[in-house]
Structure formats: structure tokens, C-alpha cells
């Protein structure tokens, strides 16, 4: 448990996909962390976690990115991100360096401070102050990295249970991969497409009007397939539900449907990065 006499000092790990495709998730993450009493900063030096290079076997590039990331988040009490996939990559950093390499100890230190946001709110802060409302039925997709690398399963559901009006309808095979998998969908497009078709069919069968998950890569993949199949099911990131920012267009919906938010936040993630 953090020191109850002062605010936990959190550095937000924005992630590439959030920065490029859905910065609202970053704003919602900041709002949630502040609701939980955290002091939040967005370090300017952060870049990609290095997962594409790591999964492609480019160890030298991954090491360079890891050193950059370790330095970017050096000195922060916690590093929190809205992605089990990217935070999971930070947990791989120690294996990139020999035990005698000084970077190994620094990578271990970062790993100990790095948390996916639902895990941080539930496991570290034991936060039970969600204040949002959601009038509807949702189904939750467990992303592979969050579930299998970080053990995230009950944490998002514990937070969603605090949302007034929300009904959770579990789909069949909620723990099965959506078929995205970073470079997997590029290397094996036919298999990937069949997997996401199974996922959208299970989502539709659940009766939920909104599909929710904790990794934007999965959500972009599933939202695209749902739209191409003509479903009216919306897709949203977990933090958007928890922070009560569902007035914005859902993932994959037209930008024209978004309300104007001229003074949406004092933060400008793109400028920060």
C-alpha cells in the first residue's frame, strides 16, 4: 500500500496506439488516477515500449528502446499505463540484459514499479471510488497480454461493478485471443480474421450493446470487424467507462459524431510527447 499521508506519484505510460489513435483514453486515465488521489505526470521522453522489435527478434533495437524507456521513467514512484500489452513489455525488460549488466538492475526496478491501470487501482491502491454511470449492457474481452502475462482478470470487473447502471454480460470465450496479436495479424491474416469473427459472434450473442476491453490494439481490431459486419455494438476502452467519458464517439465511429470539447483537459498528450 502507498503512503496514506501523501499522493502516489504516477507517471502515465501513454502507449503509441493511444497517442496516435485514441488520446481520449490517455485523458480518461489521468482523470481516473486523479480521482484515486494520485499526482500524475506525462514524461516527455517516453516512446514505444519496443514490443514490435521484441516480437520480431530484433534484440539490439529492443535493448536501445528499453534503455530509453527506463531513463524516461526513472525516479517516478509508479509507472501506469492503459494497456496490459505495453506494460507487459516493460516486464520483459530484465531478460534483455545480462545479470551483470547495470541495465538489468534498472530494468528490474522499472518492472517493480510498472502496472496496468486496473491492476494499479485495485491491487495497489485498493480504490473503490468509481463515480461514473453507464446505462446499458456491456461484455468484457480479456486481452492476452493482460490476462496471461499480468494476471488481469478480476480487476477490471471489480471496477466495472462500481459503475451505476452498468450490467455485465459475459461472452463465451472471453479469454480467447481476438486475433490481433501485433505482427500476428500481418503474418497470418486468414487465421487472424477467423479469430476476430469468432470474437464478434460471441459478443453479439451476449446481447451486450457495448464491447469493452483494456488494450486498444484488440479494441481497434474488434471494432473494425464489428462495423464491417454491420453490427450496432459500440466498442470502448475500460477507462472510458470508468471515467464517464462515453459522451465521445465510440472506437471506430465517425469523428463527426464527437461533441466539441474545446477545453476538454489541461493536458495535451500529443504536445507532451
Backbone as CSV, one residue per row, in Angstrom:
resi,resn,N_x,N_y,N_z,CA_x,CA_y,CA_z,C_x,C_y,C_z
1,UNK,0.835,-1.203,0.000,0.000,0.000,0.000,0.868,1.250,0.000
2,UNK,0.511,2.261,-0.783,1.272,3.514,-0.781,1.090,4.268,0.524
3,UNK,1.959,5.238,0.739,1.878,6.076,1.924,0.574,6.866,1.922
4,UNK,-0.268,6.667,2.968,-1.586,7.300,3.001,-1.512,8.798,3.262
5,UNK,-0.336,9.308,3.666,-0.215,10.714,4.013,0.158,11.598,2.834
6,UNK,0.437,11.036,1.686,0.750,11.849,0.506,0.233,11.157,-0.745
7,UNK,0.110,11.922,-1.821,-0.409,11.384,-3.073,0.619,10.476,-3.741
8,UNK,0.180,9.312,-4.237,1.100,8.494,-5.036,1.549,9.263,-6.268
9,UNK,2.843,9.224,-6.575,3.403,9.928,-7.723,3.436,8.981,-8.919
10,UNK,2.594,9.270,-9.901,2.422,8.367,-11.039,2.885,9.018,-12.334
11,UNK,3.655,8.271,-13.112,3.977,8.664,-14.486,3.083,7.850,-15.410
12,UNK,2.340,8.529,-16.280,1.458,7.826,-17.207,2.254,7.360,-18.424
13,UNK,2.204,6.049,-18.686,2.774,5.496,-19.915,1.648,5.486,-20.944
14,UNK,1.667,6.430,-21.863,0.527,6.692,-22.743,0.289,5.540,-23.712
15,UNK,1.347,4.997,-24.274,1.399,3.962,-25.327,1.192,4.586,-26.709
16,UNK,1.795,3.975,-27.711,1.751,4.510,-29.074,0.339,4.556,-29.639
17,UNK,-0.411,3.461,-29.501,-1.743,3.416,-30.099,-2.660,4.468,-29.504
18,UNK,-2.599,4.652,-28.183,-3.427,5.671,-27.529,-3.041,7.050,-28.038
19,UNK,-1.758,7.324,-28.127,-1.296,8.635,-28.574,-1.732,8.919,-30.007
20,UNK,-1.659,7.897,-30.854,-1.914,8.130,-32.286,-3.387,8.002,-32.663
21,UNK,-4.106,7.075,-32.021,-5.472,6.773,-32.474,-6.577,7.141,-31.487
22,UNK,-6.290,7.204,-30.183,-7.366,7.430,-29.220,-6.811,8.132,-27.983
23,UNK,-6.350,9.380,-28.127,-5.791,10.088,-26.961,-6.799,10.265,-25.834
24,UNK,-8.102,10.149,-26.152,-9.119,10.254,-25.092,-8.875,9.228,-23.992
25,UNK,-8.299,8.086,-24.357,-8.002,7.062,-23.348,-6.932,7.573,-22.374
26,UNK,-5.996,8.332,-22.894,-4.988,8.934,-22.023,-5.598,9.945,-21.068
27,UNK,-6.504,10.789,-21.604,-7.174,11.772,-20.741,-8.016,11.079,-19.676
28,UNK,-8.730,10.024,-20.072,-9.562,9.294,-19.116,-8.691,8.624,-18.047
29,UNK,-7.536,8.135,-18.435,-6.619,7.509,-17.473,-6.157,8.525,-16.436
30,UNK,-5.811,9.712,-16.903,-5.378,10.767,-15.984,-6.501,11.125,-15.018
31,UNK,-7.717,11.258,-15.556,-8.861,11.582,-14.709,-9.087,10.522,-13.632
32,UNK,-9.004,9.267,-14.026,-9.207,8.182,-13.067,-8.142,8.185,-11.975
33,UNK,-6.895,8.335,-12.389,-5.795,8.322,-11.423,-5.904,9.498,-10.454
34,UNK,-6.352,10.642,-10.971,-6.539,11.799,-10.087,-7.709,11.576,-9.132
35,UNK,-8.774,10.928,-9.605,-9.882,10.577,-8.720,-9.396,9.679,-7.581
36,UNK,-8.419,8.843,-7.884,-7.874,7.927,-6.880,-6.836,8.599,-5.991
37,UNK,-6.645,9.910,-6.179,-5.742,10.657,-5.299,-4.298,10.713,-5.744
38,UNK,-4.035,10.347,-6.990,-2.660,10.324,-7.490,-2.258,11.675,-8.077
39,UNK,-0.982,11.960,-7.996,-0.387,13.077,-8.720,0.198,12.497,-10.005
40,UNK,-0.266,13.005,-11.164,0.059,12.365,-12.448,0.922,13.279,-13.312
41,UNK,1.953,12.716,-13.894,2.765,13.407,-14.886,2.863,12.547,-16.137
42,UNK,3.124,13.216,-17.277,3.298,12.505,-18.549,4.709,12.810,-19.041
43,UNK,5.685,11.957,-18.731,7.072,12.238,-19.119,7.228,12.437,-20.627
44,UNK,7.926,13.491,-21.006,8.049,13.837,-22.420,8.927,12.869,-23.206
45,UNK,9.857,12.196,-22.536,10.833,11.373,-23.259,10.308,9.997,-23.623
46,UNK,9.114,9.641,-23.155,8.625,8.291,-23.427,8.347,8.099,-24.913
47,UNK,8.601,6.854,-25.379,8.327,6.472,-26.766,7.645,5.105,-26.750
48,UNK,7.796,4.353,-27.817,7.263,2.995,-27.901,7.925,2.109,-26.849
49,UNK,7.191,1.082,-26.382,7.747,0.140,-25.407,8.741,-0.818,-26.046
50,UNK,8.734,-0.919,-27.374,9.670,-1.799,-28.071,9.109,-3.157,-28.432
51,UNK,7.825,-3.370,-28.197,7.259,-4.696,-28.422,7.357,-5.170,-29.878
52,UNK,7.108,-4.301,-30.887,7.242,-4.782,-32.271,8.646,-5.308,-32.560
53,UNK,9.671,-4.611,-32.090,11.040,-5.075,-32.307,11.300,-6.371,-31.539
54,UNK,10.796,-6.442,-30.308,10.986,-7.625,-29.458,10.345,-8.855,-30.098
55,UNK,9.109,-8.698,-30.572,8.395,-9.833,-31.166,8.969,-10.250,-32.506
56,UNK,9.725,-9.332,-33.141,10.345,-9.644,-34.427,11.761,-10.177,-34.266
57,UNK,12.228,-10.292,-33.033,13.551,-10.842,-32.788,14.682,-9.846,-32.897
58,UNK,14.373,-8.559,-32.963,15.411,-7.529,-33.076,15.846,-7.120,-31.665
59,UNK,16.726,-7.901,-31.088,17.125,-7.701,-29.696,17.889,-6.387,-29.485
60,UNK,18.749,-6.034,-30.445,19.556,-4.823,-30.281,18.662,-3.575,-30.241
61,UNK,17.700,-3.500,-31.161,16.790,-2.343,-31.158,15.930,-2.332,-29.891
62,UNK,15.499,-3.523,-29.463,14.686,-3.595,-28.249,15.472,-3.111,-27.029
63,UNK,16.742,-3.469,-26.976,17.576,-3.001,-25.862,17.707,-1.482,-25.880
64,UNK,17.902,-0.907,-27.062,18.012,0.557,-27.158,16.723,1.232,-26.673
65,UNK,15.586,0.695,-27.099,14.302,1.267,-26.687,14.102,1.093,-25.180
66,UNK,14.482,-0.064,-24.659,14.340,-0.315,-23.223,15.161,0.691,-22.410
67,UNK,16.388,0.956,-22.834,17.222,1.925,-22.103,16.557,3.307,-22.118
68,UNK,16.026,3.683,-23.288,15.340,4.975,-23.410,14.144,5.039,-22.464
69,UNK,13.356,3.975,-22.412,12.161,3.955,-21.570,12.527,3.960,-20.091
70,UNK,13.522,3.189,-19.737,13.971,3.160,-18.339,14.383,4.554,-17.882
71,UNK,15.124,5.262,-18.726,15.556,6.617,-18.367,14.370,7.574,-18.309
72,UNK,13.419,7.411,-19.225,12.255,8.316,-19.261,11.435,8.240,-17.983
73,UNK,11.362,7.047,-17.381,10.528,6.856,-16.192,11.350,6.736,-14.915
74,UNK,12.610,7.067,-15.000,13.478,6.997,-13.825,13.013,8.000,-12.760
75,UNK,12.915,7.552,-11.536,12.595,8.448,-10.423,11.130,8.532,-10.056
76,UNK,10.236,8.000,-10.894,8.803,8.034,-10.570,8.448,6.864,-9.653
77,UNK,7.540,7.134,-8.723,7.141,6.101,-7.765,6.440,4.944,-8.480
78,UNK,5.538,5.286,-9.405,4.815,4.268,-10.174,4.781,4.666,-11.645
79,UNK,4.724,3.664,-12.511,4.505,3.861,-13.944,3.234,3.085,-14.282
80,UNK,2.230,3.790,-14.782,0.921,3.182,-15.009,0.496,3.427,-16.459
81,UNK,-0.051,2.383,-17.099,-0.489,2.516,-18.482,-1.832,1.844,-18.726
82,UNK,-2.598,2.353,-19.713,-3.888,1.744,-20.049,-3.741,0.614,-21.054
83,UNK,-2.812,-0.295,-20.793,-2.547,-1.392,-21.725,-1.793,-2.512,-21.023
84,UNK,-2.384,-3.692,-20.972,-1.665,-4.840,-20.430,-0.532,-5.259,-21.347
85,UNK,-0.706,-5.038,-22.646,0.296,-5.434,-23.625,1.589,-4.639,-23.452
86,UNK,1.477,-3.303,-23.384,2.679,-2.466,-23.289,3.326,-2.555,-21.901
87,UNK,2.505,-2.588,-20.853,3.084,-2.757,-19.519,3.730,-4.138,-19.404
88,UNK,3.105,-5.137,-20.037,3.710,-6.465,-20.059,5.078,-6.444,-20.710
89,UNK,5.231,-5.613,-21.757,6.539,-5.498,-22.417,7.577,-4.922,-21.465
90,UNK,7.178,-3.930,-20.670,8.120,-3.381,-19.684,8.575,-4.466,-18.714
91,UNK,7.702,-5.413,-18.443,8.066,-6.511,-17.534,9.051,-7.491,-18.182
92,UNK,9.191,-7.426,-19.511,10.170,-8.278,-20.203,11.576,-7.659,-20.202
93,UNK,11.689,-6.405,-19.863,12.982,-5.720,-19.988,14.141,-6.430,-19.276
94,UNK,13.951,-6.948,-18.056,15.110,-7.567,-17.389,15.751,-8.689,-18.195
95,UNK,14.962,-9.437,-18.953,15.516,-10.556,-19.707,16.330,-10.092,-20.913
96,UNK,16.317,-8.801,-21.199,17.092,-8.270,-22.325,18.558,-8.073,-21.969
97,UNK,18.869,-8.058,-20.670,20.226,-7.717,-20.236,20.801,-8.822,-19.344
98,UNK,22.106,-9.047,-19.471,22.786,-9.992,-18.593,22.697,-9.512,-17.149
99,UNK,22.715,-10.464,-16.232,22.564,-10.124,-14.811,23.667,-9.196,-14.322
100,UNK,24.831,-9.251,-14.961,25.960,-8.405,-14.553,25.894,-7.004,-15.173
101,UNK,25.018,-6.821,-16.122,24.857,-5.524,-16.793,24.095,-4.565,-15.860
102,UNK,24.616,-3.368,-15.609,23.901,-2.411,-14.739,22.474,-2.121,-15.197
103,UNK,22.206,-2.265,-16.509,20.849,-2.021,-17.008,19.871,-3.092,-16.526
104,UNK,20.368,-4.259,-16.174,19.476,-5.321,-15.678,18.816,-4.890,-14.378
105,UNK,19.582,-4.350,-13.462,19.022,-3.902,-12.180,18.035,-2.758,-12.391
106,UNK,18.355,-1.859,-13.324,17.440,-0.743,-13.609,16.145,-1.248,-14.247
107,UNK,16.271,-2.280,-15.088,15.073,-2.868,-15.699,14.215,-3.564,-14.640
108,UNK,14.848,-4.227,-13.698,14.107,-4.872,-12.604,13.371,-3.825,-11.770
109,UNK,14.028,-2.708,-11.556,13.413,-1.633,-10.774,12.186,-1.072,-11.488
110,UNK,12.299,-0.858,-12.808,11.137,-0.367,-13.565,10.002,-1.386,-13.547
111,UNK,10.339,-2.649,-13.720,9.316,-3.712,-13.697,8.522,-3.684,-12.391
112,UNK,9.202,-3.478,-11.287,8.538,-3.481,-9.975,7.603,-2.292,-9.810
113,UNK,7.827,-1.227,-10.596,7.011,-0.004,-10.460,5.952,0.131,-11.547
114,UNK,5.915,-0.797,-12.516,5.054,-0.649,-13.694,3.785,-1.480,-13.560
115,UNK,2.623,-0.829,-13.733,1.337,-1.503,-13.556,0.358,-1.117,-14.670
116,UNK,-0.413,-2.089,-15.123,-1.596,-1.804,-15.951,-2.608,-1.093,-15.058
117,UNK,-3.409,-0.192,-15.609,-4.176,0.737,-14.775,-5.228,0.061,-13.883
118,UNK,-5.926,-0.951,-14.373,-6.929,-1.586,-13.498,-6.250,-2.338,-12.366
119,UNK,-5.115,-2.952,-12.656,-4.348,-3.641,-11.610,-3.839,-2.642,-10.582
120,UNK,-3.380,-1.485,-11.062,-2.871,-0.476,-10.131,-3.982,0.034,-9.204
121,UNK,-5.149,0.336,-9.792,-6.248,0.873,-8.976,-6.746,-0.143,-7.948
122,UNK,-6.824,-1.408,-8.346,-7.391,-2.437,-7.461,-6.331,-3.051,-6.545
123,UNK,-5.239,-3.521,-7.132,-4.248,-4.273,-6.363,-3.349,-3.384,-5.507
124,UNK,-3.000,-2.202,-6.040,-2.064,-1.331,-5.307,-2.822,-0.328,-4.431
125,UNK,-3.769,0.398,-5.045,-4.467,1.455,-4.293,-5.700,0.951,-3.550
126,UNK,-6.212,-0.222,-3.963,-7.467,-0.736,-3.400,-8.563,0.341,-3.480
127,UNK,-8.631,0.944,-4.668,-9.544,2.063,-4.916,-10.969,1.573,-5.138
128,UNK,-11.912,2.164,-4.456,-13.325,1.811,-4.624,-14.176,3.079,-4.780
129,UNK,-13.638,4.094,-5.445,-14.342,5.364,-5.564,-14.790,5.715,-6.964
130,UNK,-15.064,4.709,-7.822,-15.554,4.983,-9.178,-16.873,5.754,-9.088
131,UNK,-16.963,6.857,-9.854,-18.126,7.747,-9.738,-18.979,7.805,-11.002
132,UNK,-18.718,6.972,-11.979,-19.406,7.095,-13.264,-20.712,6.310,-13.302
133,UNK,-21.517,6.633,-14.309,-22.766,5.933,-14.579,-22.738,5.451,-16.027
134,UNK,-23.390,4.321,-16.268,-23.470,3.806,-17.645,-24.775,3.032,-17.751
135,UNK,-25.664,3.527,-18.583,-26.970,2.904,-18.727,-26.923,1.913,-19.888
136,UNK,-26.559,0.674,-19.587,-26.505,-0.306,-20.662,-25.806,-1.583,-20.258
137,UNK,-25.787,-2.502,-21.210,-25.204,-3.823,-21.003,-23.885,-3.910,-21.767
138,UNK,-22.842,-4.348,-21.103,-21.538,-4.475,-21.753,-21.046,-5.918,-21.651
139,UNK,-20.090,-6.241,-22.521,-19.377,-7.511,-22.394,-17.891,-7.203,-22.410
140,UNK,-17.100,-7.954,-21.624,-15.685,-7.617,-21.457,-14.787,-8.653,-22.140
141,UNK,-13.852,-8.159,-22.943,-12.852,-9.007,-23.601,-11.557,-8.977,-22.797
142,UNK,-11.071,-10.155,-22.402,-9.789,-10.240,-21.686,-8.667,-10.328,-22.706
143,UNK,-7.816,-9.315,-22.756,-6.714,-9.323,-23.711,-5.655,-10.325,-23.263
144,UNK,-4.948,-10.893,-24.243,-3.978,-11.959,-23.953,-2.871,-11.508,-23.007
145,UNK,-2.239,-10.381,-23.308,-1.102,-9.944,-22.503,-1.531,-9.604,-21.078
146,UNK,-2.643,-8.886,-20.949,-3.106,-8.537,-19.602,-3.439,-9.765,-18.797
147,UNK,-4.153,-10.698,-19.414,-4.594,-11.902,-18.701,-3.434,-12.853,-18.428
148,UNK,-2.673,-13.169,-19.457,-1.687,-14.243,-19.336,-0.338,-13.793,-18.804
149,UNK,0.043,-12.550,-19.057,1.346,-12.078,-18.570,1.226,-11.377,-17.229
150,UNK,0.082,-10.696,-16.988,-0.034,-9.881,-15.772,-1.113,-10.383,-14.820
151,UNK,-1.863,-11.399,-15.199,-2.889,-11.946,-14.313,-4.081,-11.030,-14.099
152,UNK,-4.407,-10.245,-15.129,-5.530,-9.297,-15.012,-6.815,-9.968,-15.485
153,UNK,-7.711,-10.201,-14.577,-8.996,-10.828,-14.880,-10.099,-10.230,-13.995
154,UNK,-9.888,-10.282,-12.697,-10.922,-9.794,-11.779,-10.882,-8.281,-11.612
155,UNK,-9.705,-7.663,-11.821,-9.559,-6.231,-11.536,-10.505,-5.344,-12.356
156,UNK,-10.553,-5.491,-13.695,-11.490,-4.626,-14.443,-12.934,-4.880,-14.058
157,UNK,-13.277,-6.119,-13.775,-14.662,-6.437,-13.398,-14.999,-5.855,-12.027
158,UNK,-14.035,-5.834,-11.122,-14.270,-5.222,-9.807,-14.551,-3.732,-9.947
159,UNK,-13.841,-3.077,-10.866,-14.062,-1.644,-11.093,-15.382,-1.402,-11.809
160,UNK,-15.688,-2.226,-12.802,-16.953,-2.064,-13.537,-18.161,-2.294,-12.633
161,UNK,-18.012,-3.133,-11.618,-19.138,-3.407,-10.710,-19.526,-2.166,-9.907
162,UNK,-18.650,-1.158,-9.888,-18.952,0.079,-9.149,-19.673,1.118,-10.012
163,UNK,-19.774,0.877,-11.324,-20.409,1.836,-12.231,-21.927,1.719,-12.112
164,UNK,-22.565,2.796,-11.758,-24.016,2.809,-11.561,-24.736,2.527,-12.877
165,UNK,-25.644,1.565,-12.871,-26.458,1.264,-14.041,-25.870,0.246,-14.994
166,UNK,-24.588,-0.040,-14.869,-23.922,-0.949,-15.817,-24.275,-2.405,-15.529
167,UNK,-24.583,-3.133,-16.590,-24.825,-4.572,-16.489,-23.749,-5.314,-17.289
168,UNK,-23.101,-6.272,-16.643,-22.048,-7.044,-17.312,-22.618,-8.367,-17.799
169,UNK,-22.514,-8.602,-19.101,-22.962,-9.860,-19.694,-21.732,-10.552,-20.282
170,UNK,-21.281,-11.611,-19.628,-20.056,-12.276,-20.079,-20.309,-13.039,-21.373
171,UNK,-19.418,-12.863,-22.336,-19.497,-13.610,-23.595,-18.825,-14.960,-23.430
172,UNK,-19.141,-15.904,-24.322,-18.391,-17.154,-24.375,-16.968,-16.847,-24.829
173,UNK,-16.008,-17.566,-24.278,-14.600,-17.453,-24.679,-14.073,-16.022,-24.549
174,UNK,-14.436,-15.370,-23.452,-13.939,-14.000,-23.261,-12.415,-13.967,-23.141
175,UNK,-11.800,-15.103,-22.754,-10.348,-15.150,-22.586,-9.612,-15.529,-23.871
176,UNK,-10.355,-15.847,-24.933,-9.710,-16.254,-26.188,-9.228,-15.034,-26.972
177,UNK,-8.050,-15.173,-27.598,-7.451,-14.083,-28.376,-8.407,-13.577,-29.455
178,UNK,-8.353,-12.266,-29.714,-9.194,-11.657,-30.751,-8.571,-11.795,-32.136
179,UNK,-7.310,-12.261,-32.199,-6.663,-12.448,-33.489,-5.751,-11.314,-33.905
180,UNK,-5.651,-10.265,-33.075,-4.793,-9.130,-33.432,-3.323,-9.508,-33.235
181,UNK,-2.869,-9.530,-32.006,-1.541,-10.060,-31.709,-0.397,-9.325,-32.356
182,UNK,-0.530,-8.014,-32.581,0.578,-7.243,-33.154,0.917,-7.747,-34.549
183,UNK,2.125,-8.299,-34.724,2.548,-8.768,-36.042,1.844,-10.060,-36.448
184,UNK,1.152,-10.712,-35.499,0.446,-11.960,-35.829,-0.579,-11.730,-36.936
185,UNK,-1.337,-10.633,-36.843,-2.394,-10.383,-37.830,-1.815,-10.077,-39.203
186,UNK,-0.552,-9.653,-39.245,0.100,-9.390,-40.529,0.662,-10.685,-41.116
187,UNK,1.233,-11.516,-40.261,1.841,-12.769,-40.734,0.791,-13.815,-41.093
188,UNK,-0.308,-13.832,-40.346,-1.336,-14.874,-40.541,-2.718,-14.237,-40.664
189,UNK,-2.960,-13.474,-41.745,-4.213,-12.724,-41.851,-5.461,-13.598,-41.875
190,UNK,-5.409,-14.762,-42.540,-6.599,-15.614,-42.613,-6.981,-16.163,-41.244
191,UNK,-5.980,-16.611,-40.494,-6.254,-17.133,-39.146,-6.740,-16.005,-38.245
192,UNK,-6.092,-14.849,-38.356,-6.472,-13.692,-37.548,-7.919,-13.294,-37.812
193,UNK,-8.299,-13.294,-39.095,-9.660,-12.899,-39.448,-10.687,-13.871,-38.881
194,UNK,-10.384,-15.153,-38.916,-11.321,-16.141,-38.375,-11.460,-15.957,-36.857
195,UNK,-10.362,-15.636,-36.201,-10.407,-15.462,-34.744,-11.261,-14.260,-34.347
196,UNK,-11.132,-13.166,-35.105,-11.926,-11.985,-34.745,-13.388,-12.189,-35.113
197,UNK,-13.652,-12.999,-36.144,-15.043,-13.335,-36.457,-15.681,-14.112,-35.312
198,UNK,-14.925,-15.038,-34.721,-15.440,-15.770,-33.556,-15.726,-14.812,-32.401
199,UNK,-14.835,-13.860,-32.227,-14.981,-12.910,-31.113,-16.217,-12.027,-31.305
200,UNK,-16.421,-11.525,-32.517,-17.596,-10.664,-32.736,-18.892,-11.469,-32.639
201,UNK,-18.861,-12.731,-33.060,-20.056,-13.573,-32.946,-20.393,-13.801,-31.463
202,UNK,-19.387,-14.054,-30.647,-19.621,-14.260,-29.212,-20.089,-12.966,-28.539
203,UNK,-19.566,-11.848,-29.001,-20.000,-10.558,-28.453,-21.470,-10.315,-28.772
204,UNK,-21.850,-10.533,-30.024,-23.237,-10.322,-30.426,-24.179,-11.253,-29.667
205,UNK,-23.737,-12.502,-29.466,-24.580,-13.484,-28.780,-24.778,-13.135,-27.306
206,UNK,-23.882,-12.352,-26.749,-24.002,-11.971,-25.337,-25.156,-11.002,-25.105
207,UNK,-25.601,-10.337,-26.174,-26.678,-9.368,-26.056,-26.222,-7.992,-25.616
208,UNK,-24.931,-7.815,-25.401,-24.417,-6.526,-24.943,-24.426,-5.496,-26.074
209,UNK,-24.653,-4.238,-25.703,-24.607,-3.165,-26.683,-23.241,-2.527,-26.795
210,UNK,-22.352,-2.863,-25.850,-21.010,-2.280,-25.850,-19.984,-3.356,-25.515
211,UNK,-18.931,-3.404,-26.310,-17.792,-4.296,-26.076,-16.683,-3.487,-25.414
212,UNK,-16.177,-3.973,-24.287,-15.180,-3.236,-23.504,-13.931,-4.097,-23.324
213,UNK,-12.777,-3.448,-23.335,-11.510,-4.147,-23.110,-10.467,-3.182,-22.599
214,UNK,-9.293,-3.702,-22.313,-8.243,-2.890,-21.714,-7.040,-2.656,-22.599
215,UNK,-7.090,-3.114,-23.863,-5.974,-2.905,-24.788,-6.507,-2.368,-26.104
216,UNK,-5.986,-1.220,-26.529,-6.521,-0.568,-27.716,-6.278,-1.375,-28.983
217,UNK,-5.187,-2.124,-29.057,-4.935,-2.940,-30.239,-6.069,-3.927,-30.473
218,UNK,-6.464,-4.640,-29.420,-7.589,-5.583,-29.513,-8.861,-4.839,-29.890
219,UNK,-9.083,-3.690,-29.264,-10.336,-2.961,-29.466,-10.449,-2.427,-30.890
220,UNK,-9.347,-1.936,-31.460,-9.370,-1.474,-32.849,-9.688,-2.631,-33.789
221,UNK,-9.088,-3.779,-33.521,-9.328,-4.962,-34.353,-10.793,-5.388,-34.294
222,UNK,-11.337,-5.471,-33.104,-12.721,-5.944,-32.943,-13.732,-4.899,-33.402
223,UNK,-13.440,-3.620,-33.142,-14.356,-2.556,-33.578,-14.461,-2.521,-35.098
224,UNK,-13.328,-2.690,-35.781,-13.339,-2.691,-37.233,-14.177,-3.827,-37.795
225,UNK,-13.994,-5.009,-37.216,-14.769,-6.164,-37.700,-16.256,-5.988,-37.414
226,UNK,-16.584,-5.491,-36.224,-18.000,-5.276,-35.889,-18.657,-4.308,-36.879
227,UNK,-17.941,-3.238,-37.218,-18.506,-2.258,-38.138,-18.648,-2.842,-39.537
228,UNK,-17.653,-3.586,-39.989,-17.713,-4.169,-41.341,-18.831,-5.201,-41.443
229,UNK,-19.144,-5.842,-40.340,-20.234,-6.823,-40.330,-21.607,-6.178,-40.141
230,UNK,-21.623,-4.858,-39.897,-22.888,-4.149,-39.779,-23.514,-4.165,-38.398
231,UNK,-22.767,-4.561,-37.380,-23.301,-4.555,-36.013,-23.408,-3.126,-35.485
232,UNK,-24.361,-2.909,-34.615,-24.523,-1.613,-33.957,-23.786,-1.579,-32.619
233,UNK,-23.069,-2.627,-32.279,-22.362,-2.715,-30.999,-21.227,-1.695,-30.959
234,UNK,-21.166,-0.918,-29.910,-20.081,0.047,-29.730,-18.879,-0.638,-29.058
235,UNK,-17.729,-0.042,-29.229,-16.504,-0.568,-28.615,-15.827,0.550,-27.837
236,UNK,-15.488,0.277,-26.591,-14.848,1.301,-25.745,-13.772,0.685,-24.861
237,UNK,-12.807,1.541,-24.522,-11.772,1.124,-23.574,-12.336,1.196,-22.154
238,UNK,-11.838,0.314,-21.300,-12.285,0.251,-19.911,-12.277,1.606,-19.218
239,UNK,-11.191,2.372,-19.396,-11.073,3.625,-18.647,-12.104,4.660,-19.082
240,UNK,-12.587,4.562,-20.329,-13.619,5.499,-20.780,-14.925,5.251,-20.039
241,UNK,-15.236,3.994,-19.763,-16.425,3.659,-18.976,-16.243,4.133,-17.541
242,UNK,-15.088,3.835,-16.968,-14.843,4.141,-15.555,-14.748,5.650,-15.295
243,UNK,-14.219,6.393,-16.264,-14.068,7.837,-16.092,-15.307,8.599,-16.536
244,UNK,-16.280,7.898,-17.098,-17.517,8.553,-17.516,-17.356,9.457,-18.715
245,UNK,-16.541,9.029,-19.707,-16.315,9.863,-20.897,-16.976,9.254,-22.132
246,UNK,-18.093,8.585,-21.936,-18.766,7.933,-23.066,-19.623,8.891,-23.873
247,UNK,-19.509,10.185,-23.632,-20.164,11.161,-24.498,-19.411,11.282,-25.821
248,UNK,-18.184,10.783,-25.872,-17.397,10.818,-27.099,-17.771,9.658,-28.005
249,UNK,-17.528,9.819,-29.303,-17.795,8.741,-30.253,-17.036,7.489,-29.840
250,UNK,-17.696,6.336,-30.026,-17.036,5.076,-29.686,-15.892,4.797,-30.651
251,UNK,-15.049,3.851,-30.304,-13.908,3.482,-31.151,-14.416,2.983,-32.504
252,UNK,-13.882,3.544,-33.571,-14.283,3.145,-34.917,-15.447,3.929,-35.473
253,UNK,-16.062,4.779,-34.644,-17.167,5.600,-35.135,-16.633,6.886,-35.749
254,UNK,-17.489,7.544,-36.520,-17.085,8.751,-37.227,-16.682,9.853,-36.259
255,UNK,-15.606,10.540,-36.601,-15.167,11.694,-35.810,-16.240,12.763,-35.769
256,UNK,-17.070,12.826,-36.824,-18.096,13.868,-36.902,-19.133,13.719,-35.797
257,UNK,-19.213,12.509,-35.203,-20.187,12.292,-34.149,-19.684,12.752,-32.790
258,UNK,-18.407,13.125,-32.727,-17.860,13.559,-31.449,-18.326,14.966,-31.113
259,UNK,-18.789,15.226,-29.896,-19.081,16.591,-29.460,-17.800,17.397,-29.379
260,UNK,-17.913,18.697,-29.569,-16.758,19.566,-29.441,-16.351,19.686,-27.991
261,UNK,-15.060,19.523,-27.712,-14.566,19.639,-26.346,-13.400,20.624,-26.348
262,UNK,-13.711,21.897,-26.522,-12.683,22.918,-26.671,-11.773,23.010,-25.458
263,UNK,-12.310,22.721,-24.292,-11.499,22.802,-23.083,-11.560,21.480,-22.342
264,UNK,-11.382,20.397,-23.090,-11.578,19.062,-22.527,-10.616,18.750,-21.400
265,UNK,-9.397,19.193,-21.480,-8.423,18.788,-20.470,-7.264,19.769,-20.448
266,UNK,-6.649,19.969,-19.294,-5.460,20.810,-19.244,-4.259,20.098,-19.849
267,UNK,-4.404,18.815,-20.156,-3.276,18.079,-20.691,-3.332,18.054,-22.213
268,UNK,-2.227,17.999,-22.860,-2.142,17.816,-24.288,-1.104,16.742,-24.510
269,UNK,-1.590,15.496,-24.642,-0.665,14.380,-24.698,0.247,14.463,-25.903
270,UNK,-0.322,14.871,-27.048,0.499,14.952,-28.243,1.640,15.945,-28.041
271,UNK,1.335,17.074,-27.389,2.379,18.060,-27.139,3.395,17.520,-26.140
272,UNK,2.874,16.788,-25.125,3.769,16.227,-24.129,4.753,15.259,-24.750
273,UNK,4.292,14.554,-25.786,5.153,13.535,-26.377,5.946,14.083,-27.545
